[in-house]
Amino acid sequence: MMKKLEYKVSFTTPAFLGNAEQSGQWRTPPFKALLRQWWRVIKAKDCGYDHASLRRLEGDLLGNAWLSGADGKPLHRKSRVAIRLNCWQAGKVTSQLWPGGEMESVSTTQSGKGVRSDVYLGFGPVLPENRREHRPITIRNAIGTDQEALLSFLPERLEKLRPAEDDISNLLDAVQLMAWFGTLGSRARNGWGALHLTPEIGTPQLSTVPGKTDRLLSRIGRQWTDCLQLDWPHALGLAGHAPLVWLSEPYPDWRKVMGCLANVRVEVRRVAKSFVGPEGIGGIHLLGYPAGGKWELGQLKKGRPDRNYQEGRLATQLRFKVLGTPKGLVGMAFHMPHRFPSVLSNRLGPTQQRWLLTNERLVWEQIHKALNQGSRLAPLGAVQ
């Protein structure tokens, strides 16, 4: 049995990997959560995309505080895969060290006014300059692209309730997905905190960029229209046999590749905004919520009479990643499709709900078309 998997871990883009004080720091819990996330994608098809079955398997292998037996007795357990970082150092990138100067802008208004791409993709942890207050761009402390740590997975706790080889194989596949698609920290789905893993001696190698016909992509893929049957991210979308993955040309540094992805995001949002339904609902809400002040939905806003009411939030299912390759940094967009969650749609009015059901597929078809025909990204497998 394999005793240890070791990887040198770094980030191809700054990581806003906050601790309790929201200050950048290497920490183990985000890596544990990322492993669970991609392990679920690995096993979802085996479970028939049944959420309850998947959670039971996950809890048995990776630890849980929720399982109970038929007799009601708890079946809580520690993870059979321990995770270690060799350091818990603080991030070294501060506002004073944030790269200033020229950076590609994005135009988000009809007037053509530009916004720096780092502010656009990182708003929150990255705040724009304020000339009235003579304040330059400020950021939360971040882990820089020149920092690294040693990440270890220790599967020695695996027991032979299932074939150990299957557990190890699934673990290796999950780590490969982390290397291809994994991001950590605040604004991670916009491409910040893009994970880069380099195996140490004795640990199986990883591929840098997924291939269109890769076995693992086939394993986790599902026709994107079928994915809309469920309201949680459980598979990589497929259009026919083609994975819904798009890649950029190589860039020399993260500032340039994030400029590319920022402009891709603007184009995608422009397509989504062209779909407008009744009572404020629109295609933009399929890309995540909140969707900007102009697109607030009254039913999902905070400040309602019920003190237990929570503001509706929805993470985007169209995600960005920056891959480190021998030729440079490559920007990636990929789609993990799912239905607009019922926990949010149930709060909407009947006409809004009907509009979503009628238009959800059409909105995504147009977004896919825009990505396929855009000049900044090309479908996986196309000549770059």
C-alpha positions as a Markdown table, in Angstrom:
| # | Residue | x | y | z |
|---|---|---|---|---|
| 1 | Met | 0.0 | 0.0 | 0.0 |
| 2 | Met | 1.2 | 3.5 | -0.8 |
| 3 | Lys | 2.2 | 5.2 | 2.4 |
| 4 | Lys | 2.6 | 8.8 | 1.3 |
| 5 | Leu | 1.8 | 11.2 | -1.6 |
| 6 | Glu | 4.0 | 14.3 | -1.5 |
| 7 | Tyr | 3.7 | 17.4 | -3.7 |
| 8 | Lys | 5.4 | 20.8 | -3.8 |
| 9 | Val | 2.5 | 23.2 | -3.8 |
| 10 | Ser | 2.4 | 26.7 | -5.1 |
| 11 | Phe | 0.0 | 29.1 | -6.8 |
| 12 | Thr | 0.1 | 30.5 | -10.4 |
| 13 | Thr | -1.9 | 33.5 | -9.2 |
| 14 | Pro | -1.9 | 35.2 | -5.8 |
| 15 | Ala | -4.1 | 33.3 | -3.3 |
| 16 | Phe | -6.4 | 35.1 | -0.8 |
| 17 | Leu | -6.3 | 32.1 | 1.5 |
| 18 | Gly | -7.6 | 33.8 | 4.6 |
| 19 | Asn | -7.3 | 32.7 | 8.2 |
| 20 | Ala | -9.7 | 33.8 | 11.0 |
| 21 | Glu | -8.5 | 37.3 | 10.6 |
| 22 | Gln | -8.9 | 37.2 | 6.8 |
| 23 | Ser | -5.1 | 37.5 | 6.4 |
| 24 | Gly | -3.4 | 35.2 | 3.9 |
| 25 | Gln | -1.9 | 32.1 | 5.4 |
| 26 | Trp | -1.0 | 28.6 | 4.4 |
| 27 | Arg | -3.6 | 26.4 | 6.1 |
| 28 | Thr | -4.6 | 22.7 | 5.8 |
| 29 | Pro | -8.5 | 23.0 | 6.0 |
| 30 | Pro | -8.9 | 24.5 | 2.5 |
| 31 | Phe | -6.8 | 21.7 | 0.9 |
| 32 | Lys | -9.0 | 19.1 | 2.8 |
| 33 | Ala | -12.1 | 20.8 | 1.4 |
| 34 | Leu | -10.7 | 20.9 | -2.1 |
| 35 | Leu | -9.9 | 17.1 | -1.9 |
| 36 | Arg | -13.4 | 16.4 | -0.8 |
| 37 | Gln | -14.9 | 18.5 | -3.6 |
| 38 | Trp | -13.1 | 16.7 | -6.4 |
| 39 | Trp | -13.4 | 13.3 | -4.8 |
| 40 | Arg | -17.2 | 13.8 | -5.0 |
| 41 | Val | -16.9 | 14.5 | -8.7 |
| 42 | Ile | -14.9 | 11.4 | -9.1 |
| 43 | Lys | -17.5 | 9.2 | -7.3 |
| 44 | Ala | -20.7 | 10.9 | -8.3 |
| 45 | Lys | -21.3 | 8.8 | -11.4 |
| 46 | Asp | -20.6 | 5.6 | -9.4 |
| 47 | Cys | -23.4 | 6.6 | -7.0 |
| 48 | Gly | -25.9 | 7.3 | -9.7 |
| 49 | Tyr | -25.6 | 11.0 | -8.9 |
| 50 | Asp | -27.4 | 10.3 | -5.7 |
| 51 | His | -26.3 | 12.9 | -3.2 |
| 52 | Ala | -27.2 | 10.9 | 0.0 |
| 53 | Ser | -25.2 | 7.8 | -1.2 |
| 54 | Leu | -22.2 | 10.0 | -2.2 |
| 55 | Arg | -22.2 | 11.7 | 1.3 |
| 56 | Arg | -22.2 | 8.3 | 3.0 |
| 57 | Leu | -19.2 | 7.1 | 1.0 |
| 58 | Glu | -17.4 | 10.4 | 1.5 |
| 59 | Gly | -18.0 | 10.4 | 5.3 |
| 60 | Asp | -16.8 | 6.8 | 5.6 |
| 61 | Leu | -13.5 | 7.5 | 3.7 |
| 62 | Leu | -12.7 | 11.2 | 4.4 |
| 63 | Gly | -14.3 | 11.5 | 7.9 |
| 64 | Asn | -17.6 | 12.8 | 9.1 |
| 65 | Ala | -19.6 | 14.1 | 12.0 |
| 66 | Trp | -23.1 | 13.3 | 10.5 |
| 67 | Leu | -23.4 | 9.6 | 9.7 |
| 68 | Ser | -25.5 | 7.3 | 11.9 |
| 69 | Gly | -26.5 | 3.6 | 11.7 |
| 70 | Ala | -29.9 | 2.0 | 11.4 |
| 71 | Asp | -30.0 | 1.9 | 15.2 |
| 72 | Gly | -29.4 | 5.6 | 15.4 |
| 73 | Lys | -25.9 | 5.2 | 16.9 |
| 74 | Pro | -23.4 | 7.7 | 15.4 |
| 75 | Leu | -20.9 | 6.4 | 12.9 |
| 76 | His | -18.6 | 9.4 | 13.2 |
| 77 | Arg | -15.0 | 8.8 | 12.2 |
| 78 | Lys | -11.7 | 10.5 | 11.4 |
| 79 | Ser | -10.6 | 10.7 | 7.8 |
| 80 | Arg | -8.6 | 7.7 | 6.5 |
| 81 | Val | -6.5 | 10.1 | 4.5 |
| 82 | Ala | -4.5 | 12.5 | 6.7 |
| 83 | Ile | -3.3 | 15.7 | 5.1 |
| 84 | Arg | -0.2 | 17.6 | 6.2 |
| 85 | Leu | 1.5 | 21.0 | 5.2 |
| 86 | Asn | 5.1 | 21.4 | 6.3 |
| 87 | Cys | 4.4 | 25.0 | 7.2 |
| 88 | Trp | 1.6 | 27.4 | 8.1 |
| 89 | Gln | 3.4 | 30.6 | 7.1 |
| 90 | Ala | 1.7 | 33.9 | 6.4 |
| 91 | Gly | 1.2 | 35.3 | 2.9 |
| 92 | Lys | 4.0 | 37.8 | 2.0 |
| 93 | Val | 2.0 | 39.9 | -0.6 |
| 94 | Thr | 0.7 | 43.1 | 1.0 |
| 95 | Ser | -0.8 | 46.2 | -0.5 |
| 96 | Gln | 2.6 | 47.8 | -0.7 |
| 97 | Leu | 3.9 | 44.8 | -2.7 |
| 98 | Trp | 0.9 | 44.5 | -5.0 |
| 99 | Pro | 2.1 | 45.0 | -8.6 |
| 100 | Gly | 1.1 | 48.5 | -9.8 |
| 101 | Gly | 1.6 | 50.0 | -13.2 |
| 102 | Glu | 0.1 | 48.8 | -16.4 |
| 103 | Met | -2.4 | 46.1 | -16.3 |
| 104 | Glu | -5.1 | 45.2 | -18.9 |
| 105 | Ser | -8.4 | 46.9 | -18.3 |
| 106 | Val | -11.9 | 45.7 | -19.0 |
| 107 | Ser | -14.8 | 47.8 | -20.2 |
| 108 | Thr | -18.0 | 47.0 | -18.3 |
| 109 | Thr | -20.1 | 50.0 | -19.4 |
| 110 | Gln | -21.4 | 51.4 | -22.7 |
| 111 | Ser | -19.3 | 54.5 | -22.1 |
| 112 | Gly | -16.2 | 52.3 | -22.5 |
| 113 | Lys | -14.8 | 53.3 | -19.1 |
| 114 | Gly | -12.1 | 50.8 | -18.1 |
| 115 | Val | -11.5 | 48.9 | -14.8 |
| 116 | Arg | -8.3 | 47.2 | -14.0 |
| 117 | Ser | -8.6 | 43.4 | -14.5 |
| 118 | Asp | -7.3 | 42.6 | -11.0 |
| 119 | Val | -9.9 | 44.8 | -9.4 |
| 120 | Tyr | -12.6 | 43.4 | -11.7 |
| 121 | Leu | -11.9 | 39.7 | -10.9 |
| 122 | Gly | -10.8 | 40.3 | -7.3 |
| 123 | Phe | -13.2 | 42.9 | -6.0 |
| 124 | Gly | -13.4 | 42.5 | -2.3 |
| 125 | Pro | -10.0 | 41.2 | -1.5 |
| 126 | Val | -8.7 | 43.7 | -4.1 |
| 127 | Leu | -10.1 | 47.2 | -3.7 |
| 128 | Pro | -9.7 | 50.0 | -6.4 |
| 129 | Glu | -7.8 | 53.2 | -5.8 |
| 130 | Asn | -9.6 | 56.2 | -4.3 |
| 131 | Arg | -8.1 | 59.4 | -5.7 |
| 132 | Arg | -10.2 | 61.5 | -3.4 |
| 133 | Glu | -8.6 | 59.8 | -0.4 |
| 134 | His | -5.3 | 59.5 | -2.2 |
| 135 | Arg | -5.5 | 55.7 | -1.6 |
| 136 | Pro | -3.9 | 53.3 | -4.1 |
| 137 | Ile | -5.1 | 49.8 | -4.8 |
| 138 | Thr | -5.3 | 47.9 | -1.6 |
| 139 | Ile | -5.5 | 44.1 | -1.0 |
| 140 | Arg | -6.0 | 41.6 | 1.8 |
| 141 | Asn | -2.7 | 39.9 | 2.5 |
| 142 | Ala | -2.1 | 37.2 | -0.1 |
| 143 | Ile | 0.1 | 34.2 | -0.7 |
| 144 | Gly | 2.4 | 35.1 | -3.6 |
| 145 | Thr | 3.3 | 33.1 | -6.6 |
| 146 | Asp | 6.9 | 32.7 | -5.4 |
| 147 | Gln | 5.9 | 31.0 | -2.1 |
| 148 | Glu | 5.6 | 27.2 | -1.8 |
| 149 | Ala | 5.0 | 24.5 | 0.7 |
| 150 | Leu | 5.1 | 20.7 | 0.9 |
| 151 | Leu | 1.7 | 19.0 | 0.8 |
| 152 | Ser | 1.4 | 15.4 | 1.9 |
| 153 | Phe | -1.5 | 13.0 | 1.7 |
| 154 | Leu | -1.1 | 10.0 | 4.1 |
| 155 | Pro | -3.5 | 7.2 | 3.2 |
| 156 | Glu | -2.1 | 4.7 | 5.8 |
| 157 | Arg | -5.5 | 4.8 | 7.7 |
| 158 | Leu | -7.2 | 3.1 | 4.8 |
| 159 | Glu | -8.8 | -0.2 | 5.9 |
| 160 | Lys | -9.8 | -3.1 | 3.7 |
| 161 | Leu | -13.5 | -2.7 | 3.9 |
| 162 | Arg | -13.2 | -1.9 | 0.2 |
| 163 | Pro | -10.2 | -2.8 | -2.1 |
| 164 | Ala | -7.4 | -0.5 | -1.0 |
| 165 | Glu | -6.2 | -0.1 | -4.6 |
| 166 | Asp | -9.6 | 1.5 | -5.6 |
| 167 | Asp | -9.3 | 4.0 | -2.8 |
| 168 | Ile | -5.7 | 4.9 | -3.8 |
| 169 | Ser | -6.7 | 5.2 | -7.4 |
| 170 | Asn | -9.6 | 7.5 | -6.6 |
| 171 | Leu | -7.3 | 9.6 | -4.4 |
| 172 | Leu | -4.8 | 9.9 | -7.2 |
| 173 | Asp | -7.5 | 10.9 | -9.7 |
| 174 | Ala | -8.9 | 13.5 | -7.2 |
| 175 | Val | -5.4 | 15.0 | -6.8 |
| 176 | Gln | -5.1 | 15.2 | -10.6 |
| 177 | Leu | -8.4 | 17.1 | -10.8 |
| 178 | Met | -7.1 | 19.4 | -8.1 |
| 179 | Ala | -4.0 | 20.1 | -10.2 |
| 180 | Trp | -6.1 | 20.7 | -13.4 |
| 181 | Phe | -9.1 | 22.6 | -11.9 |
| 182 | Gly | -8.3 | 23.5 | -8.3 |
| 183 | Thr | -8.3 | 27.0 | -6.9 |
| 184 | Leu | -8.4 | 28.1 | -3.3 |
| 185 | Gly | -9.3 | 31.2 | -1.3 |
| 186 | Ser | -11.5 | 34.3 | -1.9 |
| 187 | Arg | -12.5 | 34.8 | -5.5 |
| 188 | Ala | -11.1 | 31.4 | -6.4 |
| 189 | Arg | -13.7 | 30.8 | -9.1 |
| 190 | Asn | -12.4 | 33.9 | -10.9 |
| 191 | Gly | -9.0 | 32.3 | -11.1 |
| 192 | Trp | -7.3 | 33.6 | -7.9 |
| 193 | Gly | -5.4 | 31.0 | -5.9 |
| 194 | Ala | -4.8 | 28.7 | -8.9 |
| 195 | Leu | -3.2 | 25.6 | -7.5 |
| 196 | His | 0.0 | 24.2 | -9.0 |
| 197 | Leu | 1.2 | 20.7 | -7.8 |
| 198 | Thr | 4.7 | 19.2 | -8.5 |
| 199 | Pro | 5.1 | 15.6 | -7.3 |
| 200 | Glu | 8.1 | 14.8 | -5.2 |
| 201 | Ile | 10.2 | 11.7 | -5.9 |
| 202 | Gly | 8.3 | 8.5 | -5.3 |
| 203 | Thr | 4.9 | 10.1 | -6.0 |
| 204 | Pro | 3.2 | 9.4 | -9.4 |
| 205 | Gln | 3.4 | 12.2 | -11.9 |
| 206 | Leu | 0.6 | 14.6 | -12.9 |
| 207 | Ser | -0.2 | 15.9 | -16.3 |
| 208 | Thr | -0.1 | 19.7 | -16.6 |
| 209 | Val | -3.1 | 20.2 | -19.0 |
| 210 | Pro | -6.0 | 17.9 | -19.6 |
| 211 | Gly | -6.4 | 16.2 | -22.9 |
| 212 | Lys | -9.7 | 16.2 | -24.8 |
| 213 | Thr | -9.9 | 12.4 | -24.8 |
| 214 | Asp | -8.3 | 11.9 | -21.4 |
| 215 | Arg | -9.7 | 8.9 | -19.5 |
| 216 | Leu | -10.3 | 11.0 | -16.4 |
| 217 | Leu | -12.3 | 13.7 | -18.2 |
| 218 | Ser | -14.5 | 10.9 | -19.6 |
| 219 | Arg | -15.0 | 9.5 | -16.1 |
| 220 | Ile | -16.2 | 12.8 | -14.6 |
| 221 | Gly | -18.0 | 14.1 | -17.7 |
| 222 | Arg | -21.8 | 14.2 | -18.3 |
| 223 | Gln | -23.9 | 15.8 | -21.0 |
| 224 | Trp | -24.4 | 19.3 | -19.9 |
| 225 | Thr | -28.1 | 19.3 | -20.5 |
| 226 | Asp | -28.4 | 16.2 | -18.3 |
| 227 | Cys | -26.5 | 18.0 | -15.6 |
| 228 | Leu | -29.4 | 20.5 | -15.4 |
| 229 | Gln | -31.5 | 17.8 | -13.7 |
| 230 | Leu | -29.6 | 18.4 | -10.4 |
| 231 | Asp | -28.9 | 21.6 | -8.6 |
| 232 | Trp | -25.4 | 20.9 | -7.3 |
| 233 | Pro | -22.1 | 20.7 | -9.2 |
| 234 | His | -21.5 | 16.9 | -9.8 |
| 235 | Ala | -19.8 | 16.6 | -13.2 |
| 236 | Leu | -17.8 | 18.4 | -15.9 |
| 237 | Gly | -20.1 | 19.3 | -18.7 |
| 238 | Leu | -19.9 | 17.6 | -22.1 |
| 239 | Ala | -21.3 | 18.8 | -25.4 |
| 240 | Gly | -21.4 | 15.6 | -27.3 |
| 241 | His | -18.0 | 14.1 | -26.7 |
| 242 | Ala | -16.3 | 17.5 | -26.2 |
| 243 | Pro | -15.5 | 18.6 | -22.6 |
| 244 | Leu | -16.7 | 22.1 | -21.9 |
| 245 | Val | -13.2 | 23.4 | -21.3 |
| 246 | Trp | -11.6 | 26.3 | -23.0 |
| 247 | Leu | -7.9 | 27.4 | -23.0 |
| 248 | Ser | -6.0 | 30.5 | -23.8 |
| 249 | Glu | -2.6 | 30.9 | -25.5 |
| 250 | Pro | 0.4 | 30.9 | -23.1 |
| 251 | Tyr | 1.2 | 34.2 | -21.3 |
| 252 | Pro | 4.5 | 35.2 | -19.6 |
| 253 | Asp | 3.0 | 36.2 | -16.2 |
| 254 | Trp | -0.2 | 36.1 | -14.1 |
| 255 | Arg | -1.1 | 39.7 | -14.7 |
| 256 | Lys | -1.5 | 39.2 | -18.4 |
| 257 | Val | -3.4 | 35.9 | -18.2 |
| 258 | Met | -5.8 | 37.4 | -15.6 |
| 259 | Gly | -6.3 | 40.3 | -18.0 |
| 260 | Cys | -7.4 | 37.7 | -20.6 |
| 261 | Leu | -9.8 | 36.0 | -18.2 |
| 262 | Ala | -11.3 | 39.3 | -17.0 |
| 263 | Asn | -12.2 | 40.2 | -20.6 |
| 264 | Val | -13.7 | 36.7 | -21.1 |
| 265 | Arg | -15.8 | 37.2 | -18.1 |
| 266 | Val | -17.1 | 40.5 | -19.4 |
| 267 | Glu | -18.0 | 38.9 | -22.7 |
| 268 | Val | -19.8 | 36.0 | -21.0 |
| 269 | Arg | -21.8 | 38.4 | -18.7 |
| 270 | Arg | -22.7 | 40.5 | -21.7 |
| 271 | Val | -24.3 | 37.4 | -23.4 |
| 272 | Ala | -26.1 | 36.5 | -20.2 |
| 273 | Lys | -27.4 | 40.1 | -19.7 |
| 274 | Ser | -29.1 | 39.9 | -23.1 |
| 275 | Phe | -31.6 | 37.5 | -21.7 |
| 276 | Val | -34.1 | 39.6 | -19.5 |
| 277 | Gly | -37.3 | 38.1 | -18.0 |
| 278 | Pro | -40.1 | 39.3 | -15.8 |
| 279 | Glu | -39.7 | 41.0 | -12.5 |
| 280 | Gly | -36.0 | 41.5 | -12.9 |
| 281 | Ile | -35.0 | 37.9 | -13.5 |
| 282 | Gly | -32.4 | 37.3 | -16.2 |
| 283 | Gly | -29.6 | 35.2 | -17.7 |
| 284 | Ile | -27.1 | 37.0 | -15.5 |
| 285 | His | -28.5 | 35.2 | -12.4 |
| 286 | Leu | -27.4 | 31.9 | -13.8 |
| 287 | Leu | -23.8 | 33.1 | -13.6 |
| 288 | Gly | -24.0 | 33.6 | -9.8 |
| 289 | Tyr | -25.7 | 35.8 | -7.2 |
| 290 | Pro | -25.3 | 38.6 | -6.2 |
| 291 | Ala | -25.0 | 39.7 | -9.8 |
| 292 | Gly | -24.4 | 43.4 | -9.3 |
| 293 | Gly | -26.5 | 46.3 | -7.9 |
| 294 | Lys | -28.6 | 46.6 | -11.1 |
| 295 | Trp | -29.5 | 42.9 | -10.9 |
| 296 | Glu | -30.7 | 42.6 | -7.3 |
| 297 | Leu | -33.8 | 40.5 | -6.8 |
| 298 | Gly | -36.0 | 41.7 | -4.0 |
| 299 | Gln | -36.9 | 38.1 | -2.8 |
| 300 | Leu | -33.2 | 37.3 | -2.3 |
| 301 | Lys | -32.1 | 40.6 | -0.6 |
| 302 | Lys | -31.1 | 40.7 | 3.0 |
| 303 | Gly | -32.9 | 43.0 | 5.4 |
| 304 | Arg | -36.3 | 41.3 | 5.1 |
| 305 | Pro | -38.7 | 41.1 | 8.1 |
| 306 | Asp | -37.8 | 37.6 | 9.1 |
| 307 | Arg | -34.8 | 37.8 | 11.3 |
| 308 | Asn | -33.6 | 34.3 | 10.2 |
| 309 | Tyr | -33.7 | 35.3 | 6.6 |
| 310 | Gln | -30.4 | 34.9 | 4.8 |
| 311 | Glu | -29.3 | 36.7 | 1.7 |
| 312 | Gly | -29.4 | 34.5 | -1.3 |
| 313 | Arg | -25.9 | 33.5 | -2.6 |
| 314 | Leu | -24.9 | 31.4 | -5.6 |
| 315 | Ala | -21.3 | 30.6 | -6.7 |
| 316 | Thr | -20.7 | 30.6 | -10.4 |
| 317 | Gln | -20.7 | 27.3 | -12.3 |
| 318 | Leu | -18.5 | 28.7 | -15.0 |
| 319 | Arg | -15.0 | 28.7 | -13.4 |
| 320 | Phe | -11.6 | 30.0 | -14.2 |
| 321 | Lys | -8.1 | 28.5 | -13.6 |
| 322 | Val | -4.6 | 29.4 | -14.5 |
| 323 | Leu | -2.3 | 26.5 | -15.4 |
| 324 | Gly | 1.4 | 26.5 | -15.2 |
| 325 | Thr | 2.9 | 24.9 | -18.4 |
| 326 | Pro | 6.4 | 24.7 | -19.8 |
| 327 | Lys | 5.4 | 27.4 | -22.4 |
| 328 | Gly | 3.9 | 29.8 | -19.9 |
| 329 | Leu | 0.7 | 30.4 | -18.0 |
| 330 | Val | -2.5 | 29.2 | -19.7 |
| 331 | Gly | -5.9 | 30.6 | -18.8 |
| 332 | Met | -8.8 | 28.1 | -18.6 |
| 333 | Ala | -12.5 | 28.3 | -18.4 |
| 334 | Phe | -14.6 | 25.3 | -17.6 |
| 335 | His | -18.3 | 24.6 | -17.0 |
| 336 | Met | -19.6 | 22.5 | -14.1 |
| 337 | Pro | -23.4 | 22.7 | -15.0 |
| 338 | His | -26.3 | 22.4 | -12.7 |
| 339 | Arg | -29.8 | 23.6 | -12.4 |
| 340 | Phe | -30.6 | 27.0 | -10.7 |
| 341 | Pro | -30.8 | 25.8 | -7.0 |
| 342 | Ser | -34.3 | 25.3 | -5.7 |
| 343 | Val | -33.4 | 26.8 | -2.4 |
| 344 | Leu | -33.2 | 30.1 | -4.3 |
| 345 | Ser | -35.8 | 29.6 | -7.0 |
| 346 | Asn | -38.4 | 28.7 | -4.4 |
| 347 | Arg | -38.2 | 32.2 | -3.1 |
| 348 | Leu | -39.0 | 33.7 | -6.5 |
| 349 | Gly | -42.4 | 34.4 | -8.0 |
| 350 | Pro | -44.2 | 31.9 | -10.3 |
| 351 | Thr | -43.4 | 34.0 | -13.5 |
| 352 | Gln | -39.7 | 34.2 | -12.6 |
| 353 | Gln | -39.6 | 30.5 | -11.9 |
| 354 | Arg | -41.2 | 29.7 | -15.3 |
| 355 | Trp | -38.8 | 32.0 | -17.1 |
| 356 | Leu | -35.8 | 30.2 | -15.6 |
| 357 | Leu | -37.2 | 26.8 | -16.6 |
| 358 | Thr | -37.8 | 28.0 | -20.1 |
| 359 | Asn | -34.6 | 29.9 | -20.7 |
| 360 | Glu | -31.9 | 28.2 | -18.6 |
| 361 | Arg | -30.8 | 25.9 | -21.4 |
| 362 | Leu | -30.9 | 28.6 | -24.1 |
| 363 | Val | -28.8 | 31.0 | -22.0 |
| 364 | Trp | -26.0 | 28.4 | -21.5 |
| 365 | Glu | -26.1 | 27.5 | -25.2 |
| 366 | Gln | -25.4 | 31.1 | -26.1 |
| 367 | Ile | -22.6 | 31.3 | -23.5 |
| 368 | His | -21.0 | 28.1 | -24.9 |
| 369 | Lys | -21.3 | 29.5 | -28.4 |
| 370 | Ala | -19.6 | 32.8 | -27.4 |
| 371 | Leu | -16.7 | 30.9 | -25.7 |
| 372 | Asn | -16.3 | 28.6 | -28.8 |
| 373 | Gln | -16.2 | 31.6 | -31.2 |
| 374 | Gly | -14.2 | 34.1 | -29.0 |
| 375 | Ser | -10.7 | 35.2 | -29.8 |
| 376 | Arg | -9.2 | 34.8 | -26.4 |
| 377 | Leu | -10.0 | 31.2 | -25.6 |
| 378 | Ala | -10.3 | 28.0 | -27.8 |
| 379 | Pro | -12.1 | 24.8 | -27.0 |
| 380 | Leu | -9.9 | 22.1 | -25.4 |
| 381 | Gly | -8.2 | 20.1 | -28.2 |
| 382 | Ala | -8.3 | 23.0 | -30.8 |
| 383 | Val | -5.0 | 24.2 | -32.2 |
| 384 | Gln | -3.7 | 27.0 | -29.9 |
